[in-house]
Amino acid sequence: MTLPPFHLPTRATILEIREENPRTRTFVLDTCLEATPGQFVMAWLPRFDEKPFSLVSPEPVTLMVAAVGPFTRLLHEKTVGESLWIRGPFGQGFQVPADQRRVALVGGGYGVAPLLWLARRLRGQAQEVTVLLGARTAQELLYTDAFQALAQETGPTRFRLQVTTEDGSAGQPGLVTSALEPLLARGDVEGIYACGPHGMLEALARLARQHRVPAQLSWEAYMRCALGLCGSCEHDGALLCLDGPVLRMGSEG
């Protein structure tokens, strides 16, 4: 497999499509990228549109696609062997300092996409990784089996998985942020790494400032160019396609 030029759309073939739930599928492509967890690619359907997707894996390129609009619904009509064009990777990903031994990965809804790769990267680096996954219902939880498999592995890194659902249909009832609070209060977390809805990330930012814990938060935004030219992804003075999508907060906020 060859590495495509990041700024030009490159044709890839769909090798595998996995149905995660009635609305979400994972697409595995026949190409690889040099990237870091948290970076994204632009997926293009010629004569239709182009949209950003977090990388679930770079080798081979793997994308999680939820059918939430015209582009993603059309992508869901693709079958194995058909083509998809991608360009990237773009943006700033997660960077975990070597001195952080106990970290929390927090994913809300579709935000779990880049966290599975990050969790695998932390194998052998962190001492303890607590994965907190939240969704509205049990059916909307994603990649729980893959995270559970990590939790069952033996090795120098201990993985723990905790699930929350807003309707109480799986795991702990309530919001995923409420599951993180007691860990922060006990001093069990030295770094927060998260991706999910803006409301969840804003709540995590408040918790990080309150408990003086550094956080890296991956923010979603509408992106058109991914090159910092159009300004459509501006967030609090940052261009998420260049400065993000992962934005860093120090322990002082």
N, C-alpha and C positions, 0 to 999 in steps of 0.2 A: 504494500500500500504506500502511495506517495503522499506527501504533505502538500495541500493546495495553497496557492497564494491567498493570504488572508483577506485582501481587499476586493477580490473578484469572485463572483459566483462560480462555484465549481459543482459540476454535476456528480451526484452520488446515486447509487442504487440502493433501494430498500431491501435489506437482507431478512429482516424479521419484524413482525408487528405483534406486540403483546397487549391484550386487553386487560387493563388494570381494574376498571369498573365501567359501567355503561357509558360514561362520558369521557373517559381518559384512556389513552393508549400510549405505549412506548414504542418508538421507532428506532431500529438499529440499522445503521447505514454502512456501506462498504468503504469507508474512508476513515483516516485517523488525523488527529490534530495534536500539536504541542500546545498545551493549555494548562491552566491551574483551576482548581475547584472554585466555582462562582463566576467564571467567565461565561460568555454567551456567544451564540452564533445567530446570524440572520438567515432564515429559511425563505426561499423564493419559489413561488409557483409562477412561471412565465405567463405574461399577459393577464395576471390577476393581482398579486400583491406580495409583500415581503414582511415577515414578522420576526421578532426576537424570541429565542428560546434558550434557557439555561442548559448547559451541558450536564447530562446525567453521567456521561463518561466520554473521554476523548478517543479511546482505543478499544473498539471502534466507536465512532461518533454515535451517541445515543441521546435521544430527545424524548421528553415527556410532552404529550400534546393533549390538552383538554379541549373538547369541542364546545367552544363558547361563542363563536362568531363565524362569519362567512368563510374566512381563510382556514380556520382550524376544522370546520366541518368539511370543507373541500379536501383538506389533507387527510381526514379520516376516510375518505373514499378511495385513497390510494391502496394498492395491494403490493405484496412482495414482488420484486422484480421491476417495479416502476421507478421513476426518477424523481429526485428532489434536489434542488440546487441550494447550496449553503455558502456563506462567506463568514470568515472569522478565524480565530476567536477574537472577541473584543472585550474591552473593559478591564477593570481591576477585580481580581478574585480574592479569596480568603487567604490570609497568611497567618499561621499560628506560630507564635514565638516558641522557641525551644524550651523556655523556662516555665511554660504553662503546662502543668501536669494534670490538672483536673478542669475539664472544659464541658460546657453544655452546648449541644446543637439543638436548636429550636426551629421546628418546621410547622407552618400552618398551611393546610390545604395543599395546593400545587407547589408551595414553597419547599417541599421536601426534595425537589428534583436535584439541586446541587449538593445537598447535604449527605446523600449516600456516598458519593465520591469522596467528599471531605472526610467522612467517617473512616473510609477505607484507607485514606492517606494517613490518618492519625494512628493506624495500627503500628505499634512499636515506638511511637513518638510520645504520645500522651500516656499518663498512668491510668487515668479514668476518664471515660467519655460517657456522659449522660445524654441520651437522645430523647427529646420530648417532641412527640408528634401530636398535633391537634387538628380536628376537623369538626364540621357540624354534626355529622352522623358517622356511624361505623362504616357505611358503604363508601363514604368519601375519604376514608383513610387510605393512604398510598404508601407502597413499598414497606409495609410493616413486616412482611415475611423476610425481606432482605435484611432489614435492621435486626430482626430477631435472630437471624442466622449469625450475624456479627456478635450478638450478645451471647451466643452459645459457644463461640470459639474460645479456645484456651490460648494464652499467650501473655506477653508483658503488659498488654493494654486490656483493661477491664471495660467492657461495654455494658451499659444499662439502658433499657428501653422502657419508657413510660408513655402511655397513650391517654389522650383526653378527647372527649366528644361533648359538644354543647348540649346534645339531647340525652346524654348518659347512656347511649346504646352500646358503647364499648369503653373500657378503661375508666378513668376518673371523670366524673361529670364536671363540666365547666370549661373554662378557657385554658389554653395551654400555658399562659403566663402565670396562672394561679398555681400550676404544678412547679414552676421554677422558683417562686418566691421563698418557700421554706429552704430550698437548697442554698439560695443566696444568704438567707438569714443565718444559716449554720456555718457559713464560710466554706461551703463545699465546692464552690465554682470560682475559678480564677480567670475565666474568659467565656464570653457568650458569642455564639456564631449562629446567625438566624436568617431565614428567608421566609416571607409570607406576606399577608395583606398589610397595608400601611397601618391600620389600626393596631395590629399586633406588634409591629415594629416600633411604633410610637410608645406603646406600653412597655416594651422591653427597654427602650432608651431611658424611660423614666426609672425603671428598676435598676438599670446599670448605673445611672447617676446616683440614685439613692444609696446603693450598696458599694459604690466606688469600685466597680468591676469593669474592665475594658470590654467593649463590645464591637463586633463587626456585623453590620446589618446589610443585607442585600435587598435593595429597593426595586420594585417593579415600576416601569414607566413605558409610555408609548414612545417607541423609537422608530425613526424613519431612515436616517442615514447611517447611524452607528459610528460616525466619523467626527462628531462634534461640530457639524456645520449647520444643521437646521435648528437646533435649540429646542426641539420638541420634548426632550427628556430632562429639562431643567428641574432640579429639586433642591430647594434651599440654597440656591446659588451655585450648585454643582451640576455639571452635565453628566448624567449617570452613564452614558455610553463611554465616556472617557475617564471620569473621576470615580465612577462606580462600575457596576451596580452595587458593589460592596463598599460601604462607607464606614470608616473607623471612628470610634469614640474612645477617648482616653478615660482613665479611671476617674478623672475629674469632670467628665462630660465634655 
